[in-house]
């Protein structure tokens, strides 16, 4: 039923930052093969937002690797812990979600996660199932299994404490609540990003405290966004969403800096080691042009989350609009409701959702990223005539046909 230990470990190690402890994981796999019983591989996710991007997919793909090896993927939707808010990397208390918001986001999360995961061999659990049932006595017993000193070993907690920045008690409880997920589902291995290492280790210790065999942990890297600087995040507007349409998905992939080409091949389409070596050598000796390599990358990303036909069409659109400087065949239309025939460019961009804020609209205009009927806009406060239809272009990919209503 299962591949050999060496075959499994080769795939499991691919792209991983740490496996703790690796020798223990090897023993778990050996036992799994001997007893013909799959391991339970846990991935927890707090649905603080409904949208997933390629950064989230890095660890989802590792969970898929375990599925491909015949193991059970247990996806924990943290609808209960989402109400607390994961304090990882936070310099202040995170806003709390309602249980209803967390459940809604969780349903959307699941729809997008299954673009990567197989439905067969997938167990989906919501942690309100067991955390909501805990009595105050249960919580006290849990809290007694870990010390404040241990919690303050966590980097973001220790920095906030040393700086006199408030830490709420419910934040300190977060790692313990997440650890109870591992107890409840008896996970053999838990996956997460490198920023989750502390939480994963707490889960290992709490399992031991409850008489469970402790899980091994595997961490994956944090993927940089399309800007090549910050981690991929909707907040930084440097993300490629799993639910993006093919044209946007391809265009964003083409915008990554050349320095990220190999990293994206490894962690967004999980290219083989031999292919990575070929690409690296080709870029080094100039036998491969970075643009052509990114075209292939963009096509593979789109094909993965849509299909090959969509990937080919997205490439053709990109060539027409950006290489040949032509207008796309289809442009979304917007009826602008106004009593006046004139409107300031900044206001127009925000009202039509071409820019999320006046500050961003002003920045886009000043950086030369806004065109009105193919003419570059230079003054965000200049008024333009909307009595007749106009075509507005923002950045490289956004087009909108606007007419006054």
N, C-alpha and C positions, 0 to 999 in steps of 0.2 A: 504493500500500500504506500509506503514512504520511500523516498530516495535515500541513499546511503548517508551516513553522518557527514562525510567530507563534502558531498554534493550539497547537502543542506547548509552546512556552515559557510561554504563559498558564497551562496546566494545571500544568506543572512548577513554576512560581513560586508557585502558590497554596499559602499556608500555610508556605512555606519561610522559614527564618531567614536562611540564607546559601547562595549558589551560588558556588563557588570553582574556577576563574575563570568567570564567566558567559559571557563572550565566547568562551571556548574550548569551552564546552558547545554554544553555538550553532553553532560550526563543525563539531563532531562530528555534530550533528543534520543540518546541511546535507549533509554527506558521506553520512550514513546514507540520506537521502532520494534523493540522486543515485545511489548505488550499490545502492539497494534492499536494504540490509543492516541489520538491527536492531542497536542498541547493547546491550552487556551491562551490566546494572545490578546492582550487588552490594549485598547487605545481609548482614552477618555478625551472628551471635547466639551468645553463649556460654550454653548451657543450665544455668545455675547452679541454677535451680529449674524444675520442670515446668510451672508455671502462668503463663499469659500474661494480661495485663489490658489495658484500654483505653489505658493509657499506652504499652504496646508497640505497640498497633495504629496509633498515629499514624504511625510510620515505615512500617509495613506497608502502610497505605493509600497512602502516597506511592509505594511500590514498585508497588502495583496501578495507580496512575496511569500509570506507565511501561509496564506491560503493556497497558493500554487504548490506548496510543499505538502499540502494535505492537512494543515492544522486549522483550528477553529478561530475565526476572527470575532472578537467580542468588542463591539463598538458601544461605548458608554456615552450616552447623551446626558450631559450634566445639567439637567433642568433644575435640579435642587441646588447644586454648587454654583450654578450660574447666577442664582439670587445673591450669593455671597460676592462673587466676582474674584477671579484669580488675581492675587496681588503681585504675581511674578513680574519683575521689571518695573513696577509702579513706584513712583515717588510720593504718591498720595493715595488715599482711600478711593477705590473704584466705585462708580455709581452702581447701585444694586438694581437688578432686573426683577420684575414681577415673575411669578411662576408661569403666568399665562404667556408673557413675552418670551420667556426662555423656552417654553414648549413650542411656540410658533416658530421661533428661530431653529429649534431642534429638528422640526419636521423638514424645513428647507435644507438644513445641513445634511440630513439623511439622504434627501433626493440627490444632492450634489455628490456626496461621498460615494454613492453607489455607481457613479460614473467611473470610479476606479476599482471599487471592491466587487467581488463576485457575490451574487445573492445566495448561492449555494455555499454553505460553510460560513455563513454570517449570522451572528447573534446580536441583536440590537436591544439594549437595555437602557432605561431611563433611571437615573440614580435616586429620584424621588421615591422610587419603589421601596427602597430600604431606609433611606435617610429620613423620609417623612414619618416613618414608623418608630424612630428612636425616641425613647422617653428621656426626660432630663437625667434620670439615673444612668441611662445608657451613655449619655454624653459625658457625664462626670467620669464614668468608668473608662471611656475612651481617652479623655483628657489626662487621666492619671498615668497613661502608658507613655507619655512623652513629656519632656521638661521644657521650660521656657528657654533655658540655656541652649538646648538643642535647636529650638525654633529660631533663636537669634543667630545661629550659625548661618542661616540663610542670608545671602548677601544684601538683598533689597531691604529685609527687615533690620539687619544690623546697621546699615547706612542711615535708615530713617530714625532708628533709635538713637544713634550717636548724634544725629543732627537735631534732635528734639522734635522731629516731625511725628505727629500722632499716628499710632497704629491701633486700630480697633481690635477688640477681642475676637470679633467674628472673622477677621483676616487671619489671625493666628490659628483659628480653627480650620481654615481652608485646607491645608495639607493633610490634616487628620481626617476630614470629611472625604477628601479624594482617596485617601488610603483605605477607607472603609469600602470603597468600590472594589478594591482588589480583594478584600476579605469576602465580600458578598458573592463575587463571581468566581472565586478561587483561581485567580489568574496565575499562569506559569511564567509568563513574560509580559512586561508592560513596555510600550513604546512611547516616545515623546521627543520633542525638540531638545536641544542642548540646554535651553533655558528652563526645562522642566526637570532637570536631573535631581534637584533637592526633593521635589514632590514625589518622584518615583522611588527614591531611596526611603522616604518616610513610609510609603506603601509597603515596601519590603519589610521594614521593622515592625509595622503594625500587624502585618500578617503573622509574623513570628510570635508576637504577643498574644494573638488569638489562637495559637496552636496550629496555624496553617504552615505549609511548606512555603518559604519565602520566594517571591517571584524574582526572576532575573530582569534586568532592565537594559534597554537598547536605546541610545539617543541618536537622532539624525540632525544634520546641520540646519541652521536657519538660512533660508534662501534670500539673497539680496534681490531688491526690486529692479525694475527696468532702468532706474537711474544709476544703478551700479554702486550706490552708496549706502542707503538705508535698507533695513530689512523690508521685504515685501509687505505692504500694508495699504489698506484702503485710505487710511489717514494721510499717507504720504502721496497718494495718487500715483503709485509706481507698481501697481499690481496687474496681473493678468487673471481675470476671474474665470472660474470653471464654467460659469453660466454666460460668459461673454459671447456675443455673436461671432461667427467665424471671421468676419472682416476686421473687427476690433482686435480679436485674439491674434490674428496674423500680424496686423500692423504693430501691435505692442511688442510682439516677439522680434520684429525687425528693428525696433528702436533700442534694444539692449546694447550696451557698449561691447566692443570686441573682446574686452577682458573677461566677460562673463560667458562667452560662447561655450567653452568646455564645461563649465559648471552647470549651465542650463541643459546641455546634452546629457550630463550625468544625472541630474536631479529632477528634470521635468519629463524626459522621455526614456530615462534609464538605459542609455546606450551601453553596449558591451565595452569591456576594457580594451579589446582589440580595436574597436571603432574609435574610441576616445584617443588611443595612441595614434591612429591614422590621421585623425583630424588635427591633433596637436602637431604632428610632424608636418602635415600639409600647410598649416598656418605658419609654421616656423620657416619652411623653405620656400614659401610663396607659391607652392603648387596648387593651393586652394585659396580662393578669394573669400575674405570674411563675409562679404555680402551673400555670396552663393551658399555658404555654409549656413547662414542665418535663414535663408529662404527655405532650405531643407528642414531646418529646425522648426520654423513657423508652420510649415505644412504638416509635420509630424505631430505637433501640439494640437493643431486644429483637427486633424484626422482622429486623434485619440479621444477628443471630447465631442466631436461631431461625426464626420465621416470623410473619406478621401475626396469625394466629389466637392464637398464644402471647402476642403483645403485647396483644391485646384482653383475653384472660383474665387476664393479669397486672394490667392496669388495673382490671378488675372486682374482683379479689381485693384490690387496694390500697384501692379505694373502700369495700369492705365492712369490711375489718379496721381501717383507719386513719381513714377519714373518718367511718364510721358506728359505729366502736368495737365491731364484732362479731367473734366468733371465726371463724377460717377453717373451711371445711367439712372439710378433711382436715388432721389434725395427726399428725406422726410419733410413734410410740410407742417407749418405752424400758423394758426390764425391768431394774429396779435390784436387784442381788444384794446382800443385806444380812441379817445375823442380827437386827439391831435394827430396830424400827419407826420409829426417829427418826434423822435425819441433819442435820448442820449445813448451812445453805444454801450456804455457801462450798464445802464439800466436794461437795455435790450438783451444783453448777454445773460444777465441774472434772471430776468423774467422768463426767458425761453429755456432756462436750465443748461445753456451752453457753458456757463461757468457757475460754480457753486456759491460764490460770494462776490460782492463788489470789489473786495481786495484782490481776489484772483482775476476778475475781469480786467481790472486796471493793470495788473501785472502782465497779463497776456497781451494786451494792446501795446504796452510800453516795450515788450520784448519782440514785437513784430509778428505775433502769432495769430492776428485777427485780420481777415480779409472780407471786404464788403464788395460783392460783384467783382471779384478778382483784384480789387484795389486794396493795398495794405492800409489798415487804419492806424493812425498815429496818435490821436487824441481820444482818450476814453470818455471825455465829457462832450465831445463834438456830437451834434445832433444830425441824424440822417433822416431822409425822406422815406417813409414806409407806405406812402399812398399807392405806390406800385410795388409789385413783387420784387424782393431782393433775395440774393443767396449769400449766406454768411458762412464763412469757413473759420473754424477755431482749431489751432494746432494743425497736426498732420492728418487727422482722421475724422473730425467732426464737421459735417455739412448740414445746413438747415435752410429750407426755403420758407421765407417769411412774407406774409401778406396781411395787411390791415383788415380787420373785420369790423 
